[in-house]
């Protein structure tokens, strides 16, 4: 998603400052969201593994 926004930003009519700001904000959002999502998925996987062991 960020890659799409960056590529289309370079082909649009906006200035260099706007493109740079867009790129920077997407990178900040990705830097925040990726660890949060990874932690959430890891917790969910751990819970499933624990419940599968208990069911045996």
C-alpha positions as CSV (number, residue, x, y, z in Angstrom):
1,X,0.0,0.0,0.0
2,X,2.8,2.4,0.9
3,X,4.6,1.5,-2.3
4,X,1.5,2.3,-4.4
5,X,1.1,5.7,-2.7
6,X,4.8,6.5,-3.2
7,X,4.8,5.5,-6.9
8,X,1.6,7.4,-7.7
9,X,2.9,10.4,-5.8
10,X,5.9,10.7,-8.1
11,X,3.7,10.6,-11.2
12,X,1.2,13.2,-9.9
13,X,1.5,17.0,-10.3
14,X,2.4,17.7,-6.7
15,X,5.6,19.3,-5.8
16,X,8.8,17.7,-4.4
17,X,8.0,18.8,-0.8
18,X,4.6,17.2,-0.9
19,X,5.9,13.9,-2.3
20,X,8.7,13.9,0.3
21,X,6.1,14.5,3.1
22,X,3.9,11.8,1.7
23,X,6.8,9.3,1.6
24,X,7.9,10.3,5.1
25,X,4.4,10.0,6.6
26,X,3.9,6.6,5.0
27,X,7.2,5.3,6.4
28,X,6.3,6.6,9.9
29,X,2.9,4.9,9.8
30,X,4.5,1.6,8.6
31,X,7.2,1.8,11.3
32,X,4.4,2.1,13.9
33,X,1.9,-0.4,12.5
34,X,4.1,-3.3,11.4
35,X,5.4,-4.1,14.9
36,X,1.9,-3.7,16.4
37,X,0.4,-6.0,13.9
38,X,3.2,-8.5,14.2
39,X,2.8,-8.6,18.0
40,X,-0.9,-9.0,17.7
41,X,-0.6,-11.9,15.3
42,X,2.1,-13.6,17.5
43,X,-0.2,-13.3,20.5
44,X,-3.1,-14.8,18.5
45,X,-0.9,-17.7,17.3
46,X,0.4,-18.4,20.8
47,X,-3.2,-18.6,22.1
48,X,-4.2,-21.1,19.4
49,X,-1.2,-23.2,20.1
50,X,-1.9,-23.2,23.8
51,X,-5.5,-24.2,23.3
52,X,-4.5,-27.0,20.9
53,X,-2.2,-28.4,23.5
54,X,-4.9,-28.2,26.2
55,X,-7.4,-30.0,23.9
56,X,-5.1,-33.1,23.6
